[in-house]
Amino acid sequence: MNNLNKQTWLITGATRGLGFQVAMAAQQAGANVVATGRNLQKLEQAFGDTKNMLLLELDVCNEAQAKVTAEAAFQKFGSIDVLVNNAGFGQLGLFEEVEQTNVKVQFETNVFGLMSMCRTVLPVMREQKSGLIYNISSIGGSLGFENASIYCAAKFAVEGFSESLAMEVKQFGIDITIVQPGFFRTDFLDQSSVQFGTIEIDDYAQYGKALNDVYHSKNQKQPGDPKKLGQMLVEIAQKPERPIRLAAGSDAVEYLTTAIKKRQNDLEKWASYSHRTDINE
Ligand SMILES: NC(=O)c1ccc[n+]([C@@H]2O[C@H](COP(=O)([O-])OP(=O)(O)OC[C@H]3O[C@@H](n4cnc5c(N)ncnc54)[C@H](OP(=O)(O)O)[C@@H]3O)[C@@H](O)[C@H]2O)c1
């Protein structure tokens, strides 16, 4: 498992951004890579004929396609050692300005797609008695952000799911690592990926626009280097012990530290109330 030359990595959403860089890093380190994306042509343009690589069309919302992909990956390389659940996008916008149908698409992609990939690959890993699943979350999976309630809700779901699943599959030698990137320079905030609310509510007009402008201004100026994230995931996959949560980026460490301290402070400040609800027998 820890010899990268014999590992097979399966990566979702590899046409660009973090997924592309993780795929390249794993391939360059000697792994077999199954790079998947919802548009085969885009994948071919991105990777050309890179060796030890299988390119497969996969929309993570399509459960049947997920099954076919895992089977093809196993047939080609004989194992699936690392699954990188990366495919996703940001549904931003104020909660009341996001249509419920868009909320559902966000969960279908970022949560249910990720779960369906786990469901598909776990039997292979159980049989192997080894495996590693990287579930790409976000700092928004541990703390809330204005204008990102739907995205954060989806990433919080990813984290609750992953933390619990990790306990269930540890016995089979399978590790789950939640990756929490800060702001990385990908197309995440580009209009080719990100979605904003489509409902206009007068009460929110100025506030919403100011928040959207903040995100627009960060596009392609984010501090995180996707290539370095890819290399870090490759390095950690080779370690005998992997963390349940892995922050990526100095900004991520800062946001998460502040959030954890705030939670701890709130817990302590209100503890006398919290203890009052016990049944005293
Ligand atoms: N960049 C950041 O600052 C940041 C921070 C925290 C977390 N993340 C997370 O990192 C992951 C990758 O994002 P990124 O930054 O690399 O953004 P990106 O450059 O926009 O890439 C997103 C990738 O996900 C794919 N994708 C979207 N929906 C899909 C679906 N239904 N099935 C298969 N693939 C799908 C896209 O495919 P197409 O090319 O076909 O659109 C693309 O390959 C996401 O889960 C995101 O939430 C990013």
The ligand as an SDF file (V2000), in Angstrom:
LIG
                    3D

 48 52  0  0  0  0  0  0  0  0999 V2000
  -10.1470   26.0430   -4.9630 N   0  0  0  0  0  0  0  0  0  0  0  0
  -10.5070   26.2700   -3.7210 C   0  0  0  0  0  0  0  0  0  0  0  0
  -10.2760   27.3580   -3.1810 O   0  0  0  0  0  0  0  0  0  0  0  0
  -11.1780   25.1930   -2.9190 C   0  0  0  0  0  0  0  0  0  0  0  0
  -11.2510   25.3780   -1.5340 C   0  0  0  0  0  0  0  0  0  0  0  0
  -11.8500   24.3990   -0.7660 C   0  0  0  0  0  0  0  0  0  0  0  0
  -12.3610   23.2770   -1.3530 C   0  0  0  0  0  0  0  0  0  0  0  0
  -12.2910   23.1100   -2.7100 N   0  0  0  0  0  0  0  0  0  0  0  0
  -12.8710   21.8940   -3.2770 C   0  0  0  0  0  0  0  0  0  0  0  0
  -11.9390   21.3060   -4.1560 O   0  0  0  0  0  0  0  0  0  0  0  0
  -12.6380   20.5330   -5.1320 C   0  0  0  0  0  0  0  0  0  0  0  0
  -12.1090   20.8700   -6.5020 C   0  0  0  0  0  0  0  0  0  0  0  0
  -12.3690   22.2270   -6.7940 O   0  0  0  0  0  0  0  0  0  0  0  0
  -11.3480   23.1300   -7.6480 P   0  0  0  0  0  0  0  0  0  0  0  0
  -10.8890   24.2020   -6.7620 O   0  0  0  0  0  0  0  0  0  0  0  0
  -10.3780   22.2910   -8.3250 O   0  0  0  0  0  0  0  0  0  0  0  0
  -12.3880   23.7900   -8.6680 O   0  0  0  0  0  0  0  0  0  0  0  0
  -12.4490   23.7440  -10.2800 P   0  0  0  0  0  0  0  0  0  0  0  0
  -11.1600   24.2120  -10.8410 O   0  0  0  0  0  0  0  0  0  0  0  0
  -13.6940   24.4800  -10.6070 O   0  0  0  0  0  0  0  0  0  0  0  0
  -12.6170   22.1940  -10.6160 O   0  0  0  0  0  0  0  0  0  0  0  0
  -13.7810   21.5120  -10.2490 C   0  0  0  0  0  0  0  0  0  0  0  0
  -13.7480   20.1310  -10.8640 C   0  0  0  0  0  0  0  0  0  0  0  0
  -14.9060   19.3880  -10.4320 O   0  0  0  0  0  0  0  0  0  0  0  0
  -15.5300   18.8690  -11.5950 C   0  0  0  0  0  0  0  0  0  0  0  0
  -16.9520   18.5900  -11.3930 N   0  0  0  0  0  0  0  0  0  0  0  0
  -17.9330   19.4290  -11.0100 C   0  0  0  0  0  0  0  0  0  0  0  0
  -19.1110   18.7760  -10.9880 N   0  0  0  0  0  0  0  0  0  0  0  0
  -18.8550   17.4970  -11.3660 C   0  0  0  0  0  0  0  0  0  0  0  0
  -19.6380   16.3250  -11.5180 C   0  0  0  0  0  0  0  0  0  0  0  0
  -20.9720   16.3280  -11.3240 N   0  0  0  0  0  0  0  0  0  0  0  0
  -19.0330   15.1670  -11.8930 N   0  0  0  0  0  0  0  0  0  0  0  0
  -17.7050   15.1390  -12.1260 C   0  0  0  0  0  0  0  0  0  0  0  0
  -16.9110   16.2120  -12.0130 N   0  0  0  0  0  0  0  0  0  0  0  0
  -17.4820   17.3740  -11.6280 C   0  0  0  0  0  0  0  0  0  0  0  0
  -15.2630   19.8860  -12.6740 C   0  0  0  0  0  0  0  0  0  0  0  0
  -15.5140   19.3370  -13.9450 O   0  0  0  0  0  0  0  0  0  0  0  0
  -15.7730   20.2650  -15.2560 P   0  0  0  0  0  0  0  0  0  0  0  0
  -14.4120   20.6750  -15.7520 O   0  0  0  0  0  0  0  0  0  0  0  0
  -16.4870   19.3530  -16.1940 O   0  0  0  0  0  0  0  0  0  0  0  0
  -16.5960   21.4290  -14.8230 O   0  0  0  0  0  0  0  0  0  0  0  0
  -13.8070   20.1830  -12.3830 C   0  0  0  0  0  0  0  0  0  0  0  0
  -12.9890   19.1480  -12.8860 O   0  0  0  0  0  0  0  0  0  0  0  0
  -14.1260   20.8300   -4.9300 C   0  0  0  0  0  0  0  0  0  0  0  0
  -14.7150   19.7790   -4.2050 O   0  0  0  0  0  0  0  0  0  0  0  0
  -14.1070   22.1150   -4.1200 C   0  0  0  0  0  0  0  0  0  0  0  0
  -15.2730   22.2490   -3.3290 O   0  0  0  0  0  0  0  0  0  0  0  0
  -11.7150   24.0570   -3.5140 C   0  0  0  0  0  0  0  0  0  0  0  0
  1  2  1  0
  2  3  2  0
  2  4  1  0
  4  5  1  0
  4 48  2  0
  5  6  2  0
  6  7  1  0
  7  8  2  0
  8  9  1  0
  8 48  1  0
  9 10  1  0
  9 46  1  0
 10 11  1  0
 11 12  1  0
 11 44  1  0
 12 13  1  0
 13 14  1  0
 14 15  2  0
 14 16  1  0
 14 17  1  0
 17 18  1  0
 18 19  2  0
 18 20  1  0
 18 21  1  0
 21 22  1  0
 22 23  1  0
 23 24  1  0
 23 42  1  0
 24 25  1  0
 25 26  1  0
 25 36  1  0
 26 27  1  0
 26 35  1  0
 27 28  2  0
 28 29  1  0
 29 30  1  0
 29 35  2  0
 30 31  1  0
 30 32  2  0
 32 33  1  0
 33 34  2  0
 34 35  1  0
 36 37  1  0
 36 42  1  0
 37 38  1  0
 38 39  2  0
 38 40  1  0
 38 41  1  0
 42 43  1  0
 44 45  1  0
 44 46  1  0
 46 47  1  0
M  CHG  2   8   1  16  -1
M  END
$$$$
